[in-house]
Amino acid sequence: SYQGFNPDRWGLKPDVLFCFDLELPPDFVPTPVDGEVACFTLMSIDEIVKDLRDWENGNWKPNVGVVLVDFLIRHGFV
């Protein structure tokens, strides 16, 4: 769970995320079909950590950052 700002930046919005790992074959290519995602990009762990550290770049929504940090901790990268 985490606290984030409401879209109008006034007040906090509590949220709960349920995270699951899904191992996929190396040749799997995801296709965006629901309109929520424009594209997918394969990144190394080092690229993800570097990108997360530069949080002001706006590449990640806060809830995505929480999920990525959770993954990095559980898999021993952090």
PDB file with SEQRES, HELIX, SHEET and CRYST1 records, atoms N, CA, C and O in Angstrom:
SEQRES   1 A   78  SER TYR GLN GLY PHE ASN PRO ASP ARG TRP GLY LEU LYS          
SEQRES   2 A   78  PRO ASP VAL LEU PHE CYS PHE ASP LEU GLU LEU PRO PRO          
SEQRES   3 A   78  ASP PHE VAL PRO THR PRO VAL ASP GLY GLU VAL ALA CYS          
SEQRES   4 A   78  PHE THR LEU MET SER ILE ASP GLU ILE VAL LYS ASP LEU          
SEQRES   5 A   78  ARG ASP TRP GLU ASN GLY ASN TRP LYS PRO ASN VAL GLY          
SEQRES   6 A   78  VAL VAL LEU VAL ASP PHE LEU ILE ARG HIS GLY PHE VAL          
HELIX    1 AA1 ILE A   45  ARG A   53  1                                   9    
HELIX    2 AA2 TRP A   55  ASN A   57  5                                   3    
HELIX    3 AA3 PRO A   62  ARG A   74  1                                  13    
SHEET    1 AA1 2 TYR A   2  PHE A   5  0                                        
SHEET    2 AA1 2 LEU A  12  ASP A  15 -1                                        
CRYST1    1.000    1.000    1.000  90.00  90.00  90.00 P 1           1          
ATOM      1  N   SER A   1       0.842  -1.178   0.000  1.00  0.00           N  
ATOM      2  CA  SER A   1       0.000   0.000   0.000  1.00  0.00           C  
ATOM      3  C   SER A   1       0.886   1.240   0.000  1.00  0.00           C  
ATOM      4  O   SER A   1       2.039   1.193   0.426  1.00  0.00           O  
ATOM      5  N   TYR A   2       0.345   2.318  -0.471  1.00  0.00           N  
ATOM      6  CA  TYR A   2       1.077   3.576  -0.503  1.00  0.00           C  
ATOM      7  C   TYR A   2       0.088   4.733  -0.502  1.00  0.00           C  
ATOM      8  O   TYR A   2      -1.106   4.547  -0.737  1.00  0.00           O  
ATOM      9  N   GLN A   3       0.602   5.925  -0.235  1.00  0.00           N  
ATOM     10  CA  GLN A   3      -0.201   7.143  -0.275  1.00  0.00           C  
ATOM     11  C   GLN A   3       0.284   7.999  -1.436  1.00  0.00           C  
ATOM     12  O   GLN A   3       1.488   8.208  -1.590  1.00  0.00           O  
ATOM     13  N   GLY A   4      -0.615   8.483  -2.233  1.00  0.00           N  
ATOM     14  CA  GLY A   4      -0.268   9.379  -3.330  1.00  0.00           C  
ATOM     15  C   GLY A   4      -1.177  10.591  -3.294  1.00  0.00           C  
ATOM     16  O   GLY A   4      -2.196  10.594  -2.605  1.00  0.00           O  
ATOM     17  N   PHE A   5      -0.808  11.611  -4.033  1.00  0.00           N  
ATOM     18  CA  PHE A   5      -1.659  12.797  -4.108  1.00  0.00           C  
ATOM     19  C   PHE A   5      -2.845  12.534  -5.024  1.00  0.00           C  
ATOM     20  O   PHE A   5      -2.741  11.790  -5.999  1.00  0.00           O  
ATOM     21  N   ASN A   6      -3.966  13.152  -4.699  1.00  0.00           N  
ATOM     22  CA  ASN A   6      -5.120  13.121  -5.593  1.00  0.00           C  
ATOM     23  C   ASN A   6      -4.750  13.824  -6.894  1.00  0.00           C  
ATOM     24  O   ASN A   6      -3.831  14.642  -6.903  1.00  0.00           O  
ATOM     25  N   PRO A   7      -5.441  13.526  -7.992  1.00  0.00           N  
ATOM     26  CA  PRO A   7      -5.117  14.162  -9.279  1.00  0.00           C  
ATOM     27  C   PRO A   7      -5.083  15.692  -9.218  1.00  0.00           C  
ATOM     28  O   PRO A   7      -4.319  16.317  -9.954  1.00  0.00           O  
ATOM     29  N   ASP A   8      -5.895  16.301  -8.355  1.00  0.00           N  
ATOM     30  CA  ASP A   8      -5.897  17.766  -8.250  1.00  0.00           C  
ATOM     31  C   ASP A   8      -4.805  18.279  -7.310  1.00  0.00           C  
ATOM     32  O   ASP A   8      -4.724  19.476  -7.033  1.00  0.00           O  
ATOM     33  N   ARG A   9      -3.953  17.348  -6.815  1.00  0.00           N  
ATOM     34  CA  ARG A   9      -2.831  17.659  -5.924  1.00  0.00           C  
ATOM     35  C   ARG A   9      -3.288  18.164  -4.557  1.00  0.00           C  
ATOM     36  O   ARG A   9      -2.482  18.723  -3.813  1.00  0.00           O  
ATOM     37  N   TRP A  10      -4.556  17.981  -4.214  1.00  0.00           N  
ATOM     38  CA  TRP A  10      -5.071  18.411  -2.927  1.00  0.00           C  
ATOM     39  C   TRP A  10      -5.494  17.176  -2.144  1.00  0.00           C  
ATOM     40  O   TRP A  10      -6.487  16.533  -2.485  1.00  0.00           O  
ATOM     41  N   GLY A  11      -4.756  16.845  -1.110  1.00  0.00           N  
ATOM     42  CA  GLY A  11      -5.088  15.701  -0.284  1.00  0.00           C  
ATOM     43  C   GLY A  11      -4.384  14.441  -0.745  1.00  0.00           C  
ATOM     44  O   GLY A  11      -3.836  14.380  -1.846  1.00  0.00           O  
ATOM     45  N   LEU A  12      -4.410  13.440   0.114  1.00  0.00           N  
ATOM     46  CA  LEU A  12      -3.758  12.172  -0.186  1.00  0.00           C  
ATOM     47  C   LEU A  12      -4.768  11.117  -0.591  1.00  0.00           C  
ATOM     48  O   LEU A  12      -5.914  11.137  -0.144  1.00  0.00           O  
ATOM     49  N   LYS A  13      -4.342  10.206  -1.431  1.00  0.00           N  
ATOM     50  CA  LYS A  13      -5.185   9.115  -1.908  1.00  0.00           C  
ATOM     51  C   LYS A  13      -4.514   7.799  -1.505  1.00  0.00           C  
ATOM     52  O   LYS A  13      -3.456   7.462  -2.035  1.00  0.00           O  
ATOM     53  N   PRO A  14      -5.115   7.055  -0.577  1.00  0.00           N  
ATOM     54  CA  PRO A  14      -4.539   5.752  -0.233  1.00  0.00           C  
ATOM     55  C   PRO A  14      -4.809   4.740  -1.346  1.00  0.00           C  
ATOM     56  O   PRO A  14      -5.860   4.776  -1.987  1.00  0.00           O  
ATOM     57  N   ASP A  15      -3.866   3.851  -1.564  1.00  0.00           N  
ATOM     58  CA  ASP A  15      -4.043   2.857  -2.611  1.00  0.00           C  
ATOM     59  C   ASP A  15      -3.348   1.562  -2.201  1.00  0.00           C  
ATOM     60  O   ASP A  15      -2.387   1.586  -1.431  1.00  0.00           O  
ATOM     61  N   VAL A  16      -3.825   0.452  -2.705  1.00  0.00           N  
ATOM     62  CA  VAL A  16      -3.227  -0.855  -2.468  1.00  0.00           C  
ATOM     63  C   VAL A  16      -2.959  -1.488  -3.826  1.00  0.00           C  
ATOM     64  O   VAL A  16      -3.844  -1.540  -4.680  1.00  0.00           O  
ATOM     65  N   LEU A  17      -1.741  -1.968  -4.022  1.00  0.00           N  
ATOM     66  CA  LEU A  17      -1.376  -2.646  -5.267  1.00  0.00           C  
ATOM     67  C   LEU A  17      -1.054  -4.100  -4.956  1.00  0.00           C  
ATOM     68  O   LEU A  17      -0.358  -4.382  -3.981  1.00  0.00           O  
ATOM     69  N   PHE A  18      -1.539  -5.005  -5.751  1.00  0.00           N  
ATOM     70  CA  PHE A  18      -1.206  -6.419  -5.631  1.00  0.00           C  
ATOM     71  C   PHE A  18      -0.271  -6.764  -6.784  1.00  0.00           C  
ATOM     72  O   PHE A  18      -0.631  -6.610  -7.951  1.00  0.00           O  
ATOM     73  N   CYS A  19       0.933  -7.230  -6.454  1.00  0.00           N  
ATOM     74  CA  CYS A  19       1.963  -7.483  -7.464  1.00  0.00           C  
ATOM     75  C   CYS A  19       2.204  -8.975  -7.621  1.00  0.00           C  
ATOM     76  O   CYS A  19       2.308  -9.708  -6.638  1.00  0.00           O  
ATOM     77  N   PHE A  20       2.290  -9.408  -8.856  1.00  0.00           N  
ATOM     78  CA  PHE A  20       2.571 -10.794  -9.182  1.00  0.00           C  
ATOM     79  C   PHE A  20       3.678 -10.839 -10.227  1.00  0.00           C  
ATOM     80  O   PHE A  20       3.723  -9.999 -11.125  1.00  0.00           O  
ATOM     81  N   ASP A  21       4.565 -11.815 -10.109  1.00  0.00           N  
ATOM     82  CA  ASP A  21       5.605 -12.005 -11.116  1.00  0.00           C  
ATOM     83  C   ASP A  21       5.110 -13.029 -12.133  1.00  0.00           C  
ATOM     84  O   ASP A  21       4.580 -14.077 -11.761  1.00  0.00           O  
ATOM     85  N   LEU A  22       5.281 -12.727 -13.390  1.00  0.00           N  
ATOM     86  CA  LEU A  22       4.896 -13.626 -14.461  1.00  0.00           C  
ATOM     87  C   LEU A  22       6.107 -13.847 -15.348  1.00  0.00           C  
ATOM     88  O   LEU A  22       6.490 -12.967 -16.119  1.00  0.00           O  
ATOM     89  N   GLU A  23       6.709 -15.023 -15.239  1.00  0.00           N  
ATOM     90  CA  GLU A  23       7.873 -15.323 -16.064  1.00  0.00           C  
ATOM     91  C   GLU A  23       7.420 -15.664 -17.483  1.00  0.00           C  
ATOM     92  O   GLU A  23       6.529 -16.489 -17.685  1.00  0.00           O  
ATOM     93  N   LEU A  24       8.043 -15.024 -18.443  1.00  0.00           N  
ATOM     94  CA  LEU A  24       7.676 -15.202 -19.847  1.00  0.00           C  
ATOM     95  C   LEU A  24       8.870 -15.714 -20.637  1.00  0.00           C  
ATOM     96  O   LEU A  24      10.013 -15.496 -20.238  1.00  0.00           O  
ATOM     97  N   PRO A  25       8.620 -16.392 -21.754  1.00  0.00           N  
ATOM     98  CA  PRO A  25       9.738 -16.853 -22.588  1.00  0.00           C  
ATOM     99  C   PRO A  25      10.505 -15.655 -23.162  1.00  0.00           C  
ATOM    100  O   PRO A  25       9.924 -14.590 -23.371  1.00  0.00           O  
ATOM    101  N   PRO A  26      11.802 -15.826 -23.416  1.00  0.00           N  
ATOM    102  CA  PRO A  26      12.627 -14.714 -23.903  1.00  0.00           C  
ATOM    103  C   PRO A  26      12.142 -14.099 -25.217  1.00  0.00           C  
ATOM    104  O   PRO A  26      12.409 -12.928 -25.487  1.00  0.00           O  
ATOM    105  N   ASP A  27      11.436 -14.873 -26.026  1.00  0.00           N  
ATOM    106  CA  ASP A  27      10.988 -14.359 -27.322  1.00  0.00           C  
ATOM    107  C   ASP A  27       9.580 -13.736 -27.275  1.00  0.00           C  
ATOM    108  O   ASP A  27       9.034 -13.368 -28.315  1.00  0.00           O  
ATOM    109  N   PHE A  28       8.997 -13.618 -26.078  1.00  0.00           N  
ATOM    110  CA  PHE A  28       7.665 -13.037 -25.937  1.00  0.00           C  
ATOM    111  C   PHE A  28       7.708 -11.546 -26.260  1.00  0.00           C  
ATOM    112  O   PHE A  28       8.571 -10.827 -25.757  1.00  0.00           O  
ATOM    113  N   VAL A  29       6.787 -11.081 -27.091  1.00  0.00           N  
ATOM    114  CA  VAL A  29       6.682  -9.666 -27.435  1.00  0.00           C  
ATOM    115  C   VAL A  29       5.278  -9.198 -27.070  1.00  0.00           C  
ATOM    116  O   VAL A  29       4.309  -9.593 -27.719  1.00  0.00           O  
ATOM    117  N   PRO A  30       5.153  -8.350 -26.024  1.00  0.00           N  
ATOM    118  CA  PRO A  30       3.816  -7.876 -25.632  1.00  0.00           C  
ATOM    119  C   PRO A  30       3.261  -6.891 -26.661  1.00  0.00           C  
ATOM    120  O   PRO A  30       4.010  -6.175 -27.326  1.00  0.00           O  
ATOM    121  N   THR A  31       1.949  -6.873 -26.776  1.00  0.00           N  
ATOM    122  CA  THR A  31       1.274  -5.967 -27.707  1.00  0.00           C  
ATOM    123  C   THR A  31       0.241  -5.158 -26.934  1.00  0.00           C  
ATOM    124  O   THR A  31      -0.649  -5.740 -26.314  1.00  0.00           O  
ATOM    125  N   PRO A  32       0.337  -3.827 -26.958  1.00  0.00           N  
ATOM    126  CA  PRO A  32      -0.678  -3.015 -26.272  1.00  0.00           C  
ATOM    127  C   PRO A  32      -2.003  -3.065 -27.036  1.00  0.00           C  
ATOM    128  O   PRO A  32      -2.042  -2.808 -28.239  1.00  0.00           O  
ATOM    129  N   VAL A  33      -3.080  -3.396 -26.335  1.00  0.00           N  
ATOM    130  CA  VAL A  33      -4.373  -3.507 -27.007  1.00  0.00           C  
ATOM    131  C   VAL A  33      -5.509  -2.803 -26.266  1.00  0.00           C  
ATOM    132  O   VAL A  33      -6.601  -2.667 -26.817  1.00  0.00           O  
ATOM    133  N   ASP A  34      -5.278  -2.349 -25.023  1.00  0.00           N  
ATOM    134  CA  ASP A  34      -6.385  -1.798 -24.245  1.00  0.00           C  
ATOM    135  C   ASP A  34      -6.422  -0.275 -24.204  1.00  0.00           C  
ATOM    136  O   ASP A  34      -7.304   0.308 -23.573  1.00  0.00           O  
ATOM    137  N   GLY A  35      -5.473   0.371 -24.871  1.00  0.00           N  
ATOM    138  CA  GLY A  35      -5.459   1.825 -24.889  1.00  0.00           C  
ATOM    139  C   GLY A  35      -4.801   2.474 -23.682  1.00  0.00           C  
ATOM    140  O   GLY A  35      -4.619   3.691 -23.671  1.00  0.00           O  
ATOM    141  N   GLU A  36      -4.436   1.693 -22.659  1.00  0.00           N  
ATOM    142  CA  GLU A  36      -3.786   2.261 -21.481  1.00  0.00           C  
ATOM    143  C   GLU A  36      -2.287   2.391 -21.663  1.00  0.00           C  
ATOM    144  O   GLU A  36      -1.654   3.206 -20.992  1.00  0.00           O  
ATOM    145  N   VAL A  37      -1.707   1.607 -22.555  1.00  0.00           N  
ATOM    146  CA  VAL A  37      -0.261   1.591 -22.768  1.00  0.00           C  
ATOM    147  C   VAL A  37       0.005   1.878 -24.235  1.00  0.00           C  
ATOM    148  O   VAL A  37      -0.630   1.296 -25.115  1.00  0.00           O  
ATOM    149  N   ALA A  38       0.954   2.785 -24.499  1.00  0.00           N  
ATOM    150  CA  ALA A  38       1.290   3.115 -25.883  1.00  0.00           C  
ATOM    151  C   ALA A  38       2.265   2.105 -26.472  1.00  0.00           C  
ATOM    152  O   ALA A  38       2.163   1.736 -27.642  1.00  0.00           O  
ATOM    153  N   CYS A  39       3.225   1.658 -25.635  1.00  0.00           N  
ATOM    154  CA  CYS A  39       4.221   0.705 -26.113  1.00  0.00           C  
ATOM    155  C   CYS A  39       4.905   0.040 -24.924  1.00  0.00           C  
ATOM    156  O   CYS A  39       4.737   0.467 -23.781  1.00  0.00           O  
ATOM    157  N   PHE A  40       5.664  -0.991 -25.197  1.00  0.00           N  
ATOM    158  CA  PHE A  40       6.470  -1.677 -24.194  1.00  0.00           C  
ATOM    159  C   PHE A  40       7.927  -1.562 -24.596  1.00  0.00           C  
ATOM    160  O   PHE A  40       8.258  -1.608 -25.780  1.00  0.00           O  
ATOM    161  N   THR A  41       8.808  -1.412 -23.597  1.00  0.00           N  
ATOM    162  CA  THR A  41      10.240  -1.291 -23.856  1.00  0.00           C  
ATOM    163  C   THR A  41      10.984  -2.265 -22.951  1.00  0.00           C  
ATOM    164  O   THR A  41      10.800  -2.245 -21.734  1.00  0.00           O  
ATOM    165  N   LEU A  42      11.809  -3.105 -23.528  1.00  0.00           N  
ATOM    166  CA  LEU A  42      12.635  -4.018 -22.745  1.00  0.00           C  
ATOM    167  C   LEU A  42      13.826  -3.251 -22.195  1.00  0.00           C  
ATOM    168  O   LEU A  42      14.582  -2.636 -22.947  1.00  0.00           O  
ATOM    169  N   MET A  43      13.989  -3.292 -20.871  1.00  0.00           N  
ATOM    170  CA  MET A  43      15.082  -2.563 -20.213  1.00  0.00           C  
ATOM    171  C   MET A  43      15.846  -3.503 -19.305  1.00  0.00           C  
ATOM    172  O   MET A  43      15.278  -4.440 -18.742  1.00  0.00           O  
ATOM    173  N   SER A  44      17.144  -3.248 -19.164  1.00  0.00           N  
ATOM    174  CA  SER A  44      17.950  -4.014 -18.215  1.00  0.00           C  
ATOM    175  C   SER A  44      17.661  -3.499 -16.803  1.00  0.00           C  
ATOM    176  O   SER A  44      17.099  -2.417 -16.630  1.00  0.00           O  
ATOM    177  N   ILE A  45      18.052  -4.284 -15.801  1.00  0.00           N  
ATOM    178  CA  ILE A  45      17.890  -3.858 -14.413  1.00  0.00           C  
ATOM    179  C   ILE A  45      18.643  -2.550 -14.180  1.00  0.00           C  
ATOM    180  O   ILE A  45      18.117  -1.643 -13.536  1.00  0.00           O  
ATOM    181  N   ASP A  46      19.865  -2.443 -14.697  1.00  0.00           N  
ATOM    182  CA  ASP A  46      20.646  -1.214 -14.521  1.00  0.00           C  
ATOM    183  C   ASP A  46      19.930   0.000 -15.117  1.00  0.00           C  
ATOM    184  O   ASP A  46      19.939   1.079 -14.524  1.00  0.00           O  
ATOM    185  N   GLU A  47      19.315  -0.172 -16.281  1.00  0.00           N  
ATOM    186  CA  GLU A  47      18.588   0.931 -16.910  1.00  0.00           C  
ATOM    187  C   GLU A  47      17.389   1.349 -16.064  1.00  0.00           C  
ATOM    188  O   GLU A  47      17.102   2.537 -15.921  1.00  0.00           O  
ATOM    189  N   ILE A  48      16.694   0.361 -15.507  1.00  0.00           N  
ATOM    190  CA  ILE A  48      15.524   0.653 -14.672  1.00  0.00           C  
ATOM    191  C   ILE A  48      15.944   1.405 -13.418  1.00  0.00           C  
ATOM    192  O   ILE A  48      15.332   2.412 -13.064  1.00  0.00           O  
ATOM    193  N   VAL A  49      16.993   0.921 -12.739  1.00  0.00           N  
ATOM    194  CA  VAL A  49      17.459   1.582 -11.514  1.00  0.00           C  
ATOM    195  C   VAL A  49      17.898   3.015 -11.818  1.00  0.00           C  
ATOM    196  O   VAL A  49      17.552   3.941 -11.085  1.00  0.00           O  
ATOM    197  N   LYS A  50      18.652   3.194 -12.890  1.00  0.00           N  
ATOM    198  CA  LYS A  50      19.107   4.541 -13.272  1.00  0.00           C  
ATOM    199  C   LYS A  50      17.906   5.445 -13.549  1.00  0.00           C  
ATOM    200  O   LYS A  50      17.878   6.594 -13.107  1.00  0.00           O  
ATOM    201  N   ASP A  51      16.928   4.936 -14.271  1.00  0.00           N  
ATOM    202  CA  ASP A  51      15.744   5.714 -14.614  1.00  0.00           C  
ATOM    203  C   ASP A  51      14.919   6.054 -13.369  1.00  0.00           C  
ATOM    204  O   ASP A  51      14.390   7.160 -13.260  1.00  0.00           O  
ATOM    205  N   LEU A  52      14.808   5.106 -12.431  1.00  0.00           N  
ATOM    206  CA  LEU A  52      14.069   5.369 -11.198  1.00  0.00           C  
ATOM    207  C   LEU A  52      14.761   6.439 -10.353  1.00  0.00           C  
ATOM    208  O   LEU A  52      14.099   7.261  -9.720  1.00  0.00           O  
ATOM    209  N   ARG A  53      16.088   6.424 -10.348  1.00  0.00           N  
ATOM    210  CA  ARG A  53      16.829   7.437  -9.578  1.00  0.00           C  
ATOM    211  C   ARG A  53      16.594   8.832 -10.142  1.00  0.00           C  
ATOM    212  O   ARG A  53      16.601   9.811  -9.396  1.00  0.00           O  
ATOM    213  N   ASP A  54      16.388   8.930 -11.436  1.00  0.00           N  
ATOM    214  CA  ASP A  54      16.119  10.213 -12.079  1.00  0.00           C  
ATOM    215  C   ASP A  54      14.609  10.395 -12.191  1.00  0.00           C  
ATOM    216  O   ASP A  54      14.073  10.561 -13.287  1.00  0.00           O  
ATOM    217  N   TRP A  55      13.930  10.363 -11.044  1.00  0.00           N  
ATOM    218  CA  TRP A  55      12.461  10.341 -11.015  1.00  0.00           C  
ATOM    219  C   TRP A  55      11.832  11.595 -11.623  1.00  0.00           C  
ATOM    220  O   TRP A  55      10.673  11.566 -12.036  1.00  0.00           O  
ATOM    221  N   GLU A  56      12.576  12.680 -11.681  1.00  0.00           N  
ATOM    222  CA  GLU A  56      11.996  13.910 -12.227  1.00  0.00           C  
ATOM    223  C   GLU A  56      11.809  13.842 -13.741  1.00  0.00           C  
ATOM    224  O   GLU A  56      11.167  14.718 -14.320  1.00  0.00           O  
ATOM    225  N   ASN A  57      12.364  12.804 -14.395  1.00  0.00           N  
ATOM    226  CA  ASN A  57      12.209  12.682 -15.846  1.00  0.00           C  
ATOM    227  C   ASN A  57      10.758  12.371 -16.237  1.00  0.00           C  
ATOM    228  O   ASN A  57      10.378  12.534 -17.397  1.00  0.00           O  
ATOM    229  N   GLY A  58       9.957  11.926 -15.276  1.00  0.00           N  
ATOM    230  CA  GLY A  58       8.543  11.663 -15.539  1.00  0.00           C  
ATOM    231  C   GLY A  58       8.275  10.392 -16.330  1.00  0.00           C  
ATOM    232  O   GLY A  58       7.182  10.217 -16.869  1.00  0.00           O  
ATOM    233  N   ASN A  59       9.270   9.495 -16.406  1.00  0.00           N  
ATOM    234  CA  ASN A  59       9.076   8.249 -17.161  1.00  0.00           C  
ATOM    235  C   ASN A  59       8.171   7.252 -16.450  1.00  0.00           C  
ATOM    236  O   ASN A  59       7.606   6.363 -17.087  1.00  0.00           O  
ATOM    237  N   TRP A  60       8.030   7.392 -15.143  1.00  0.00           N  
ATOM    238  CA  TRP A  60       7.243   6.425 -14.373  1.00  0.00           C  
ATOM    239  C   TRP A  60       6.175   7.147 -13.569  1.00  0.00           C  
ATOM    240  O   TRP A  60       6.449   8.173 -12.947  1.00  0.00           O  
ATOM    241  N   LYS A  61       4.961   6.615 -13.580  1.00  0.00           N  
ATOM    242  CA  LYS A  61       3.948   7.087 -12.653  1.00  0.00           C  
ATOM    243  C   LYS A  61       4.353   6.602 -11.258  1.00  0.00           C  
ATOM    244  O   LYS A  61       5.015   5.569 -11.150  1.00  0.00           O  
ATOM    245  N   PRO A  62       3.980   7.309 -10.189  1.00  0.00           N  
ATOM    246  CA  PRO A  62       4.391   6.881  -8.844  1.00  0.00           C  
ATOM    247  C   PRO A  62       4.020   5.442  -8.508  1.00  0.00           C  
ATOM    248  O   PRO A  62       4.803   4.737  -7.870  1.00  0.00           O  
ATOM    249  N   ASN A  63       2.833   4.993  -8.931  1.00  0.00           N  
ATOM    250  CA  ASN A  63       2.444   3.619  -8.602  1.00  0.00           C  
ATOM    251  C   ASN A  63       3.318   2.592  -9.326  1.00  0.00           C  
ATOM    252  O   ASN A  63       3.526   1.494  -8.809  1.00  0.00           O  
ATOM    253  N   VAL A  64       3.829   2.926 -10.503  1.00  0.00           N  
ATOM    254  CA  VAL A  64       4.733   2.028 -11.228  1.00  0.00           C  
ATOM    255  C   VAL A  64       6.078   1.970 -10.514  1.00  0.00           C  
ATOM    256  O   VAL A  64       6.679   0.902 -10.401  1.00  0.00           O  
ATOM    257  N   GLY A  65       6.549   3.120 -10.032  1.00  0.00           N  
ATOM    258  CA  GLY A  65       7.801   3.148  -9.276  1.00  0.00           C  
ATOM    259  C   GLY A  65       7.737   2.270  -8.050  1.00  0.00           C  
ATOM    260  O   GLY A  65       8.706   1.579  -7.733  1.00  0.00           O  
ATOM    261  N   VAL A  66       6.605   2.282  -7.346  1.00  0.00           N  
ATOM    262  CA  VAL A  66       6.429   1.438  -6.161  1.00  0.00           C  
ATOM    263  C   VAL A  66       6.537  -0.039  -6.542  1.00  0.00           C  
ATOM    264  O   VAL A  66       7.189  -0.811  -5.839  1.00  0.00           O  
ATOM    265  N   VAL A  67       5.915  -0.430  -7.625  1.00  0.00           N  
ATOM    266  CA  VAL A  67       5.951  -1.826  -8.072  1.00  0.00           C  
ATOM    267  C   VAL A  67       7.368  -2.225  -8.481  1.00  0.00           C  
ATOM    268  O   VAL A  67       7.821  -3.322  -8.156  1.00  0.00           O  
ATOM    269  N   LEU A  68       8.069  -1.341  -9.192  1.00  0.00           N  
ATOM    270  CA  LEU A  68       9.431  -1.656  -9.621  1.00  0.00           C  
ATOM    271  C   LEU A  68      10.375  -1.792  -8.428  1.00  0.00           C  
ATOM    272  O   LEU A  68      11.193  -2.711  -8.396  1.00  0.00           O  
ATOM    273  N   VAL A  69      10.278  -0.900  -7.457  1.00  0.00           N  
ATOM    274  CA  VAL A  69      11.132  -0.992  -6.258  1.00  0.00           C  
ATOM    275  C   VAL A  69      10.823  -2.285  -5.507  1.00  0.00           C  
ATOM    276  O   VAL A  69      11.742  -2.947  -5.024  1.00  0.00           O  
ATOM    277  N   ASP A  70       9.554  -2.653  -5.401  1.00  0.00           N  
ATOM    278  CA  ASP A  70       9.172  -3.915  -4.762  1.00  0.00           C  
ATOM    279  C   ASP A  70       9.844  -5.093  -5.467  1.00  0.00           C  
ATOM    280  O   ASP A  70      10.400  -5.972  -4.808  1.00  0.00           O  
ATOM    281  N   PHE A  71       9.798  -5.120  -6.789  1.00  0.00           N  
ATOM    282  CA  PHE A  71      10.428  -6.191  -7.568  1.00  0.00           C  
ATOM    283  C   PHE A  71      11.930  -6.231  -7.320  1.00  0.00           C  
ATOM    284  O   PHE A  71      12.493  -7.300  -7.084  1.00  0.00           O  
ATOM    285  N   LEU A  72      12.585  -5.069  -7.373  1.00  0.00           N  
ATOM    286  CA  LEU A  72      14.035  -5.001  -7.190  1.00  0.00           C  
ATOM    287  C   LEU A  72      14.451  -5.504  -5.809  1.00  0.00           C  
ATOM    288  O   LEU A  72      15.467  -6.186  -5.682  1.00  0.00           O  
ATOM    289  N   ILE A  73      13.690  -5.180  -4.793  1.00  0.00           N  
ATOM    290  CA  ILE A  73      13.992  -5.651  -3.427  1.00  0.00           C  
ATOM    291  C   ILE A  73      13.790  -7.159  -3.322  1.00  0.00           C  
ATOM    292  O   ILE A  73      14.668  -7.873  -2.839  1.00  0.00           O  
ATOM    293  N   ARG A  74      12.630  -7.645  -3.776  1.00  0.00           N  
ATOM    294  CA  ARG A  74      12.324  -9.082  -3.633  1.00  0.00           C  
ATOM    295  C   ARG A  74      13.294  -9.974  -4.395  1.00  0.00           C  
ATOM    296  O   ARG A  74      13.509 -11.124  -4.013  1.00  0.00           O  
ATOM    297  N   HIS A  75      13.883  -9.448  -5.476  1.00  0.00           N  
ATOM    298  CA  HIS A  75      14.795 -10.252  -6.287  1.00  0.00           C  
ATOM    299  C   HIS A  75      16.268  -9.947  -6.007  1.00  0.00           C  
ATOM    300  O   HIS A  75      17.148 -10.407  -6.735  1.00  0.00           O  
ATOM    301  N   GLY A  76      16.534  -9.169  -4.949  1.00  0.00           N  
ATOM    302  CA  GLY A  76      17.894  -8.953  -4.486  1.00  0.00           C  
ATOM    303  C   GLY A  76      18.732  -7.977  -5.297  1.00  0.00           C  
ATOM    304  O   GLY A  76      19.960  -7.992  -5.202  1.00  0.00           O  
ATOM    305  N   PHE A  77      18.095  -7.135  -6.088  1.00  0.00           N  
ATOM    306  CA  PHE A  77      18.845  -6.139  -6.861  1.00  0.00           C  
ATOM    307  C   PHE A  77      19.116  -4.877  -6.050  1.00  0.00           C  
ATOM    308  O   PHE A  77      20.012  -4.101  -6.382  1.00  0.00           O  
ATOM    309  N   VAL A  78      18.348  -4.674  -4.995  1.00  0.00           N  
ATOM    310  CA  VAL A  78      18.516  -3.518  -4.113  1.00  0.00           C  
ATOM    311  C   VAL A  78      18.682  -4.024  -2.708  1.00  0.00           C  
ATOM    312  O   VAL A  78      18.840  -3.229  -1.781  1.00  0.00           O  
TER     313      VAL A  78                                                      
END                                                                             
